Amino acid sequence: MSEERKHLFRLPIARIIKEKYEQKSLEIRDIALHLDSTIRKIKLIEIQENFKDVYSKEQAQSLVDFLCIGPNEAVLSKEDAEKYKSLLSTWRKHINEGKLGSAVKLLENHSLDEITYLPFEHNLIMLYKLFDIKFIMAQRNFDLADKLLGAVEVRRLSPENRYHYYYNMGSLHIHKKRYDLALRYYTKANETGFEDEQEYQQSLHFNLGLCYSKIGSYLRAILSFEKTDNLIKREGASFFPMYLDNSLGMNYIRIGELHLAKKRLSSCMRYAEALENKKYMGASLHNLGWLCLKEKNYDRAKDYFKRADAFFERGEDAFFENLYYSIICLIKTEDFFTRVEIAFAERVAKEYNNKDYEVLYKTLPHLVTLQKEEKESSLKYIKDKTIPALIRNFEYDKAAEYYEALENHFIKNGKALDALEIKASSYELYKKMTQGGRAYEKKIDWPVPTFNTSS
């Protein structure tokens, strides 16, 4: 790096301090005496060393006070401010794209942490700190990120920094799988009014959609994903459209829009093949199997689930989910191997200590029983254990499938009142799926006219 480039972003406050003490006819020894330092160390500022290697933050502030440097004198020029903002923007881009090595190099080469030495640039300093928290989260140190975010005084933030604070809080909670809390913060970020760059806006709306999807509010998820779709560019092989098409496909299945789901999942598979992405190849195949199951096309569904299984590692959630729906297919077709597959599934869930799928797999024998006969213990298990567990985990789509199974069972056995009771519960669940789920939104009062109607 050339000497000129190396010092292009040297802190303006260093120049201002030098100019100020020369204006006041002070010498380096006066500065050294004030700081209880050495002349040799203070002279480093004259040979263009990094400012942070000359003064500590406290010493810098002490000099600002000693030399009576006011905010108007120490404020960054528009040119300097834009240089710093441009560097921070590039740093953020590297972090978002997972290029952590590049992010570290940029941080070190340009000594970005020197921004924290600027005495009056509170917004710029906070922007650096918020991006640094994003960097810390990218390194998966979520406890430290939580602690640093907890120390931020939100009421003092500018609208831009408030946006980044809320975005970071959303990201923190989404990594901790606290999707209802993540949704609150992403919504707050969206409401700040700050217009972020388009590529980050699409990420915000995608994350909103993901949170809605995870708390069972599928229609709102679709609306957020469709807004994302309007923002992205589909040029060549790209990861983001692949994620989006898979997410949209899943949620279309949940609300019964199977034709739209097929279109999205086919698109997702094309991207996954072009990118040689095994995870999303498996996800596309699995979701297409799920779609065929909804259409009662069981042979095709079995084929998709079998193909998908080759892309999943034993023990991961995708493996358990694919196995679960494979067995549902076997139950629907009264396959001879159903009981064998259920026993295998229960054994593997126990082996990997996956409690959620243990509950689901223990439910499957009860489904087999109800398909052939009336059995109170099976009805009780599904009503008292399976459905409440699914609703607690926001898996409303699976809960709805069990309500449907119970309703069909009661209709088949001539129990119309029991069927109506289940239908009522199913309807309440459907409202959650197509409306807001939890009460996380601000209450909106009914509007009334403000003009006088008496005259």
C-alpha positions as CSV (number, residue, x, y, z in Angstrom):
1,M,0.0,0.0,0.0
2,S,1.4,3.4,-0.9
3,E,2.2,5.9,1.8
4,E,-0.4,8.3,0.4
5,R,-3.1,5.5,0.5
6,K,-1.9,4.4,3.9
7,H,-2.7,7.7,5.5
8,L,-5.7,8.7,3.4
9,F,-8.0,7.9,6.3
10,R,-5.8,9.2,9.1
11,L,-8.1,10.8,11.7
12,P,-8.8,14.5,11.1
13,I,-8.8,15.1,14.8
14,A,-5.1,14.4,14.8
15,R,-4.5,17.2,12.3
16,I,-6.8,19.5,14.2
17,I,-4.9,18.9,17.5
18,K,-1.6,19.8,15.7
19,E,-3.0,22.9,14.1
20,K,-4.6,24.0,17.4
21,Y,-1.4,23.7,19.6
22,E,0.6,25.5,16.9
23,Q,-2.0,28.3,16.7
24,K,-1.7,28.7,20.5
25,S,2.1,28.8,20.2
26,L,2.4,25.6,22.2
27,E,5.1,23.1,21.7
28,I,5.2,19.3,21.7
29,R,6.7,19.4,25.2
30,D,3.6,21.3,26.5
31,I,1.3,18.5,25.1
32,A,3.6,15.8,26.5
33,L,3.5,17.6,29.9
34,H,-0.2,17.8,29.9
35,L,-0.6,14.1,29.1
36,D,2.2,13.0,31.4
37,S,3.8,11.5,28.3
38,T,7.1,11.8,26.4
39,I,8.1,14.1,23.6
40,R,9.3,11.2,21.5
41,K,5.9,9.5,21.7
42,I,4.0,12.7,20.9
43,K,6.2,13.3,17.9
44,L,4.8,10.2,16.3
45,I,1.8,12.3,15.3
46,E,4.2,14.4,13.2
47,I,5.4,11.4,11.2
48,Q,1.9,10.3,10.3
49,E,1.6,7.2,12.6
50,N,-1.8,5.8,13.4
51,F,-3.5,8.2,15.8
52,K,-4.5,5.4,18.2
53,D,-0.8,4.5,18.6
54,V,-0.1,8.0,19.9
55,Y,-3.1,8.8,22.2
56,S,-5.6,6.7,24.1
57,K,-9.2,7.7,23.7
58,E,-9.1,9.4,27.1
59,Q,-6.0,11.3,26.2
60,A,-7.6,12.4,22.9
61,Q,-10.6,13.7,24.8
62,S,-8.3,15.4,27.3
63,L,-6.5,17.2,24.5
64,V,-9.8,18.3,23.0
65,D,-10.7,19.9,26.3
66,F,-7.2,21.3,27.0
67,L,-7.0,23.0,23.6
68,C,-10.7,24.1,23.7
69,I,-11.6,22.4,20.5
70,G,-15.3,22.7,20.0
71,P,-17.7,20.5,18.0
72,N,-17.7,22.9,15.0
73,E,-13.9,22.7,14.7
74,A,-13.6,19.0,15.2
75,V,-16.5,17.9,13.0
76,L,-15.6,15.8,10.0
77,S,-15.6,17.4,6.6
78,K,-18.2,16.1,4.2
79,E,-15.5,14.4,2.2
80,D,-14.0,12.7,5.3
81,A,-17.4,11.6,6.5
82,E,-18.2,10.0,3.1
83,K,-14.9,8.2,3.1
84,Y,-15.6,6.6,6.5
85,K,-19.2,5.8,5.5
86,S,-18.0,4.1,2.3
87,L,-15.5,2.0,4.2
88,L,-18.1,1.0,6.8
89,S,-20.5,0.1,4.0
90,T,-17.9,-2.1,2.4
91,W,-17.1,-3.7,5.7
92,R,-20.8,-4.4,6.3
93,K,-21.1,-6.0,2.8
94,H,-18.2,-8.4,3.6
95,I,-19.8,-9.4,6.9
96,N,-23.2,-9.9,5.3
97,E,-21.8,-12.1,2.5
98,G,-19.9,-14.2,5.1
99,K,-16.5,-13.0,3.8
100,L,-15.0,-12.7,7.3
101,G,-11.4,-12.9,6.1
102,S,-11.9,-9.8,3.9
103,A,-13.8,-8.1,6.7
104,V,-10.8,-8.6,9.0
105,K,-8.3,-7.3,6.4
106,L,-10.4,-4.2,5.7
107,L,-10.7,-3.6,9.5
108,E,-6.9,-3.9,10.0
109,N,-5.7,-2.1,6.8
110,H,-7.8,1.0,7.4
111,S,-7.8,0.9,11.2
112,L,-11.5,1.3,11.3
113,D,-11.6,1.2,15.1
114,E,-10.0,4.7,15.0
115,I,-13.5,6.0,14.3
116,T,-14.2,5.6,18.0
117,Y,-11.5,8.3,18.7
118,L,-13.6,11.0,17.0
119,P,-14.8,13.1,19.9
120,F,-18.0,14.6,18.4
121,E,-19.0,12.1,15.7
122,H,-21.5,10.2,17.9
123,N,-23.6,8.9,15.0
124,L,-20.6,7.6,13.1
125,I,-19.1,6.0,16.2
126,M,-22.3,4.2,16.9
127,L,-22.6,3.1,13.3
128,Y,-19.2,1.5,13.6
129,K,-20.2,-0.2,16.9
130,L,-23.4,-1.6,15.4
131,F,-21.5,-3.0,12.4
132,D,-18.9,-4.4,14.8
133,I,-21.8,-6.2,16.7
134,K,-22.9,-7.6,13.3
135,F,-19.3,-8.8,12.8
136,I,-19.3,-10.4,16.3
137,M,-22.6,-12.3,15.4
138,A,-21.1,-13.4,12.1
139,Q,-18.4,-15.0,14.3
140,R,-21.2,-16.7,16.2
141,N,-20.4,-15.0,19.5
142,F,-24.0,-14.3,20.3
143,D,-23.5,-13.9,24.1
144,L,-21.1,-11.0,23.6
145,A,-23.4,-9.5,20.9
146,D,-26.3,-9.7,23.4
147,K,-24.3,-8.0,26.1
148,L,-23.2,-5.1,23.8
149,L,-26.7,-4.6,22.4
150,G,-28.0,-4.5,25.9
151,A,-25.7,-1.5,26.7
152,V,-27.0,0.6,23.8
153,E,-29.1,3.7,24.7
154,V,-31.7,3.3,22.0
155,R,-33.5,6.6,22.7
156,R,-30.3,8.5,21.8
157,L,-29.8,6.8,18.4
158,S,-30.4,8.5,15.1
159,P,-33.1,7.0,12.8
160,E,-30.4,5.2,10.7
161,N,-28.6,3.8,13.8
162,R,-32.0,2.8,15.4
163,Y,-32.7,0.8,12.2
164,H,-29.4,-1.0,12.5
165,Y,-29.9,-1.6,16.2
166,Y,-33.3,-3.2,15.6
167,Y,-32.0,-5.2,12.7
168,N,-29.2,-6.5,14.9
169,M,-31.6,-7.4,17.7
170,G,-33.8,-9.3,15.1
171,S,-30.7,-11.2,13.8
172,L,-29.7,-12.0,17.4
173,H,-33.1,-13.5,18.2
174,I,-33.4,-15.3,14.9
175,H,-30.1,-17.1,15.6
176,K,-31.4,-18.1,19.0
177,K,-34.6,-19.3,17.4
178,R,-36.7,-16.8,19.3
179,Y,-38.8,-16.0,16.2
180,D,-41.6,-14.0,17.9
181,L,-39.0,-11.6,19.4
182,A,-37.0,-11.4,16.2
183,L,-40.3,-10.5,14.4
184,R,-40.9,-7.6,16.8
185,Y,-37.4,-6.1,16.2
186,Y,-37.4,-6.6,12.4
187,T,-40.9,-4.9,12.4
188,K,-39.4,-2.0,14.4
189,A,-36.5,-1.7,12.0
190,N,-39.0,-1.5,9.1
191,E,-41.0,1.2,10.9
192,T,-38.0,3.5,11.5
193,G,-38.5,5.0,8.1
194,F,-34.8,4.6,7.2
195,E,-34.3,3.7,3.5
196,D,-31.6,1.1,3.5
197,E,-29.9,-0.1,0.3
198,Q,-32.0,-2.5,-1.8
199,E,-30.0,-5.6,-1.2
200,Y,-30.5,-5.1,2.6
201,Q,-34.1,-4.2,2.2
202,Q,-34.7,-7.6,0.5
203,S,-32.9,-9.3,3.4
204,L,-35.1,-7.5,6.0
205,H,-38.4,-8.5,4.3
206,F,-37.1,-12.1,3.8
207,N,-36.3,-12.3,7.5
208,L,-39.7,-10.9,8.3
209,G,-41.2,-13.7,6.1
210,L,-39.1,-16.3,7.8
211,C,-40.2,-15.1,11.3
212,Y,-43.9,-15.1,10.2
213,S,-43.4,-18.6,8.8
214,K,-41.8,-19.9,12.0
215,I,-44.7,-18.6,14.2
216,G,-47.3,-20.1,12.0
217,S,-48.6,-16.9,10.3
218,Y,-48.3,-18.3,6.8
219,L,-50.2,-15.7,4.8
220,R,-48.2,-12.9,6.3
221,A,-45.0,-14.8,5.5
222,I,-46.1,-15.1,1.9
223,L,-46.8,-11.3,1.7
224,S,-43.3,-10.6,3.1
225,F,-41.6,-13.1,0.8
226,E,-43.5,-11.7,-2.2
227,K,-42.3,-8.2,-1.3
228,T,-38.8,-9.6,-1.2
229,D,-39.4,-11.2,-4.7
230,N,-40.2,-7.7,-6.0
231,L,-36.8,-6.4,-4.8
232,I,-34.4,-9.1,-5.9
233,K,-32.7,-9.5,-9.2
234,R,-32.8,-12.9,-10.8
235,E,-29.6,-12.9,-12.8
236,G,-27.8,-16.2,-13.4
237,A,-27.3,-18.7,-10.7
238,S,-27.9,-17.0,-7.4
239,F,-28.4,-18.3,-3.8
240,F,-30.9,-15.7,-2.6
241,P,-33.7,-16.6,-5.2
242,M,-33.2,-20.2,-4.3
243,Y,-33.8,-19.6,-0.6
244,L,-36.8,-17.4,-1.5
245,D,-38.4,-19.9,-3.9
246,N,-38.1,-22.7,-1.4
247,S,-39.7,-20.6,1.4
248,L,-42.5,-19.4,-0.8
249,G,-43.1,-22.9,-2.0
250,M,-43.4,-24.3,1.5
251,N,-45.9,-21.6,2.6
252,Y,-48.0,-21.9,-0.5
253,I,-48.4,-25.6,0.3
254,R,-49.5,-24.6,3.8
255,I,-52.4,-22.5,2.6
256,G,-53.3,-24.8,-0.2
257,E,-52.0,-22.9,-3.2
258,L,-50.4,-26.1,-4.7
259,H,-50.0,-24.8,-8.3
260,L,-48.1,-21.8,-7.1
261,A,-46.0,-24.0,-4.8
262,K,-45.1,-26.3,-7.7
263,K,-43.9,-23.4,-9.7
264,R,-41.7,-22.0,-6.9
265,L,-40.2,-25.4,-6.0
266,S,-39.4,-26.2,-9.6
267,S,-37.6,-22.9,-9.8
268,C,-35.7,-23.6,-6.5
269,M,-34.6,-27.0,-7.9
270,R,-33.2,-25.3,-11.0
271,Y,-31.2,-22.9,-8.9
272,A,-30.0,-25.7,-6.6
273,E,-28.8,-27.8,-9.6
274,A,-27.0,-24.8,-11.2
275,L,-25.3,-24.1,-7.8
276,E,-24.8,-27.8,-7.0
277,N,-26.4,-27.1,-3.7
278,K,-27.3,-30.5,-2.1
279,K,-29.2,-29.0,0.8
280,Y,-31.7,-27.2,-1.4
281,M,-31.8,-30.1,-3.9
282,G,-33.0,-32.2,-0.9
283,A,-35.4,-29.5,0.3
284,S,-37.0,-29.0,-3.1
285,L,-37.5,-32.8,-3.5
286,H,-38.9,-33.1,0.0
287,N,-41.3,-30.2,-0.5
288,L,-42.5,-31.5,-3.9
289,G,-43.2,-34.8,-2.1
290,W,-45.2,-33.0,0.5
291,L,-47.1,-31.2,-2.3
292,C,-47.9,-34.6,-4.0
293,L,-49.0,-35.9,-0.6
294,K,-51.5,-33.0,-0.3
295,E,-52.8,-33.9,-3.8
296,K,-53.1,-37.6,-2.7
297,N,-50.6,-38.6,-5.4
298,Y,-49.0,-41.0,-3.1
299,D,-46.8,-42.9,-5.5
300,R,-45.1,-39.7,-6.8
301,A,-44.8,-38.5,-3.2
302,K,-43.0,-41.6,-2.1
303,D,-40.6,-41.2,-5.0
304,Y,-39.8,-37.6,-4.1
305,F,-39.2,-38.5,-0.4
306,K,-36.9,-41.4,-1.4
307,R,-34.9,-39.1,-3.7
308,A,-34.7,-36.3,-1.1
309,D,-33.4,-38.8,1.6
310,A,-30.1,-39.1,-0.3
311,F,-29.4,-35.4,0.3
312,F,-29.9,-35.4,4.1
313,E,-27.5,-36.4,6.8
314,R,-28.9,-38.8,9.4
315,G,-29.8,-36.9,12.6
316,E,-30.5,-33.4,11.1
317,D,-34.0,-32.0,11.2
318,A,-34.4,-32.3,7.4
319,F,-33.7,-36.0,7.7
320,F,-36.4,-36.4,10.4
321,E,-38.9,-34.3,8.6
322,N,-38.5,-36.3,5.4
323,L,-38.7,-39.6,7.3
324,Y,-41.9,-38.4,9.0
325,Y,-43.8,-37.5,5.8
326,S,-42.5,-40.7,4.1
327,I,-44.2,-42.7,6.8
328,I,-47.4,-40.6,6.5
329,C,-47.4,-41.7,2.8
330,L,-47.0,-45.4,3.9
331,I,-49.9,-45.0,6.3
332,K,-52.1,-43.4,3.6
333,T,-51.5,-46.3,1.3
334,E,-51.6,-49.0,4.1
335,D,-48.1,-50.2,3.1
336,F,-46.9,-53.5,4.6
337,F,-43.7,-51.8,5.9
338,T,-45.4,-49.0,7.8
339,R,-44.8,-50.5,11.3
340,V,-41.2,-51.4,10.5
341,E,-40.5,-47.8,9.4
342,I,-42.2,-46.3,12.4
343,A,-40.1,-48.5,14.8
344,F,-36.9,-47.3,12.9
345,A,-38.0,-43.7,13.1
346,E,-38.6,-43.9,16.9
347,R,-35.3,-45.5,17.4
348,V,-33.3,-42.9,15.4
349,A,-35.2,-40.0,17.2
350,K,-34.2,-41.5,20.5
351,E,-30.7,-42.1,19.4
352,Y,-30.3,-38.3,18.5
353,N,-32.4,-37.2,21.5
354,N,-34.8,-35.3,19.3
355,K,-37.8,-34.8,21.6
356,D,-40.0,-33.0,19.1
357,Y,-39.8,-35.8,16.5
358,E,-40.1,-38.4,19.2
359,V,-43.6,-37.1,20.0
360,L,-44.5,-37.1,16.3
361,Y,-43.2,-40.6,15.7
362,K,-45.0,-41.9,18.7
363,T,-48.2,-40.4,17.2
364,L,-47.9,-42.4,14.0
365,P,-49.0,-45.8,15.4
366,H,-52.1,-44.0,16.7
367,L,-52.8,-42.8,13.1
368,V,-52.5,-46.4,11.9
369,T,-54.9,-47.6,14.5
370,L,-57.5,-44.9,13.8
371,Q,-57.4,-45.7,10.1
372,K,-58.8,-49.1,10.9
373,E,-60.7,-48.9,14.2
374,E,-62.1,-46.7,17.0
375,K,-59.7,-46.5,19.9
376,E,-60.0,-44.0,22.8
377,S,-56.4,-44.1,23.8
378,S,-55.3,-43.2,20.2
379,L,-57.8,-40.3,20.1
380,K,-56.7,-39.1,23.5
381,Y,-53.0,-39.1,22.6
382,I,-53.5,-37.1,19.4
383,K,-55.8,-34.6,21.1
384,D,-54.0,-34.2,24.4
385,K,-50.3,-34.6,23.4
386,T,-49.6,-34.3,19.7
387,I,-51.7,-31.3,18.7
388,P,-50.9,-29.2,21.8
389,A,-47.1,-30.0,21.3
390,L,-47.3,-28.9,17.7
391,I,-49.2,-25.7,18.5
392,R,-46.6,-24.8,21.2
393,N,-43.9,-25.1,18.6
394,F,-45.9,-23.0,16.1
395,E,-46.2,-26.0,13.7
396,Y,-49.7,-25.0,12.8
397,D,-49.6,-26.8,9.5
398,K,-49.0,-30.2,11.1
399,A,-51.6,-29.5,13.8
400,A,-54.1,-28.7,11.1
401,E,-53.3,-32.1,9.4
402,Y,-54.1,-33.9,12.6
403,Y,-57.3,-32.0,13.1
404,E,-58.2,-33.0,9.6
405,A,-57.4,-36.7,10.4
406,L,-59.6,-36.6,13.5
407,E,-62.5,-34.9,11.7
408,N,-62.4,-37.5,8.9
409,H,-62.3,-40.2,11.5
410,F,-65.4,-38.9,13.3
411,I,-67.3,-38.4,10.1
412,K,-66.4,-42.0,9.0
413,N,-67.7,-43.3,12.3
414,G,-70.9,-41.3,12.3
415,K,-69.9,-38.9,15.1
416,A,-71.2,-35.7,13.7
417,L,-71.0,-33.6,16.9
418,D,-67.4,-34.7,17.6
419,A,-66.5,-33.8,14.0
420,L,-68.1,-30.3,14.4
421,E,-66.1,-29.8,17.6
422,I,-62.8,-30.6,15.8
423,K,-63.8,-28.4,12.9
424,A,-64.3,-25.5,15.3
425,S,-60.8,-26.0,16.7
426,S,-59.4,-26.3,13.2
427,Y,-61.1,-23.0,12.2
428,E,-59.5,-21.2,15.1
429,L,-56.1,-22.5,14.1
430,Y,-56.8,-21.5,10.5
431,K,-57.4,-17.9,11.6
432,K,-53.9,-17.9,13.2
433,M,-52.4,-19.3,10.1
434,T,-53.9,-16.7,7.9
435,Q,-53.9,-13.7,10.2
436,G,-51.4,-12.6,12.8
437,G,-50.6,-15.6,15.1
438,R,-49.5,-14.0,18.3
439,A,-50.6,-10.5,19.4
440,Y,-47.2,-8.8,18.6
441,E,-48.6,-5.8,16.7
442,K,-49.6,-2.4,17.9
443,K,-53.3,-2.0,18.6
444,I,-55.1,0.0,15.9
445,D,-58.2,1.9,17.1
446,W,-61.3,2.3,14.9
447,P,-61.1,5.6,13.0
448,V,-63.7,8.3,13.6
449,P,-64.2,11.5,11.6
450,T,-62.6,14.7,13.0
451,F,-64.8,17.2,11.2
452,N,-68.0,18.6,12.6
453,T,-71.1,16.9,11.1
454,S,-73.7,18.8,13.1
455,S,-73.9,21.9,10.9
